[in-house]
Amino acid sequence: QVQLVTSGGGLVQPGGSLRLSCVASGFTFSSYGMGWYRQAPGKEREWVASIISAGSTNYANSVKGRFTISRDNAKNTVYLQMNSLKPEDTGVYYCKQLGSTFWGQGTQVTVSS
């Protein structure tokens, strides 16, 4: 079955960086687009970034220029490099197989001094 295992979250100071990873299994990873979403306390889950099977990427305006989504098909892994982090980036980050209802378990990112 489809499994998406996320990791890499943590506590970081404003201006810092983190890299999230999502390891996929149970499907042909290279054939699917993948996305990152986040949910801040008391708010709805929102889309952050996505990458299609061919490698093209898209970003929410709030993270454009600071976050980079990438994929390594040999490792069945999608990454989210987050730089210049702000307190408003705090939340639980989830990866998702695009076009399906399969979500990773989420990893907490806290940006605070």
N, C-alpha and C positions, 0 to 999 in steps of 0.2 A: 504494500500500500504506500501511498505518498507520505513522505516524512520530510519535514523542514525543521532543521535544528539550528537555532540562532545562538550567537554568542558574541562577546566583545563589549558589552555594556559596562558601565561603571560610573564612578563619581569623578568629575573633571572640573577644573576651574574655568571661568569664562575666558575665552580666547584659546582654550586648549583643543586637543584633537582626540578622536577615538576612531577605531575601525571596527565595524560590525561585520560578522560573517554569517552566512546562512548555507548550511550544507544540505543538499537535497538528495533524496533517494526515492526509488519506487516508480520513476518515470524517466523518459528520455530527456534529460535536462536541457540538452542543446537545442531542442525543438520548441522550447517554451520561453515566452517572456516572463520576467520576474520583476517584482516590485517591492519597495520598502514603504511601510506606512508607520504612523506613530499615533499614540493616544496620550494626550496630556491629562492630568487629573481634572475631572469634572467636564471634560470636553469629548467631542466625538472623535473617532478614529479618522485620520486624514492621510491622504496620499502624500508621499515625500518624493519618490523618484521611481523610475522604471527603466528597464532595459529589455529590448526585444531580442529574439533569437539571433538576428543579424548584427546586433551590437549597438544599434542606435539607442540613444538615451533621452530621457525627458525629466525635468525637475519642476517641483513646485517653486513659485516665485520666492517664497520665504527662505529657500535653501540654495537657490541658484548662485553659483560662484563660490560656494563654501563646501558643498557636499559633492562627492563623485561616486556614482554607482558603476560597478564593473562586474565582470563575470569571468570565471575560469572554467570552461567546459570540461577540461581534463580532470578537474577536481570536483565537478558538480557543485560549484560554490559561487554564490553571488555576494559581493562586498558592498559596503557603504562606508566610504572614507569621509569623515566629518571633521572639518577644520573650522577655526574661528567660531567655536561653539558659543552660544548665547544661553542665558537662563531660560529663554522661551523655547529652546530646543529640548527641554526636559520632558521626558515621557517614556512610555514603553514602546519600543520599536519592534515591528513585526515584518517578516518577509512573507511574500505571497506568490504563489504560482498564478500568473495572470490568466484570466479567462476561466478560473475555477474557484472553488470555495475552500481551497487548501491554504492554511495559514501555519506559520511557525508559532512557537510557544511564546515568543516575545522576550526581549531583553531590556532591562531598565537602564536608561541614560539619565543621569542627574548632573546638571550644570549649575554649580554653586560655588561661591567663595567661602 
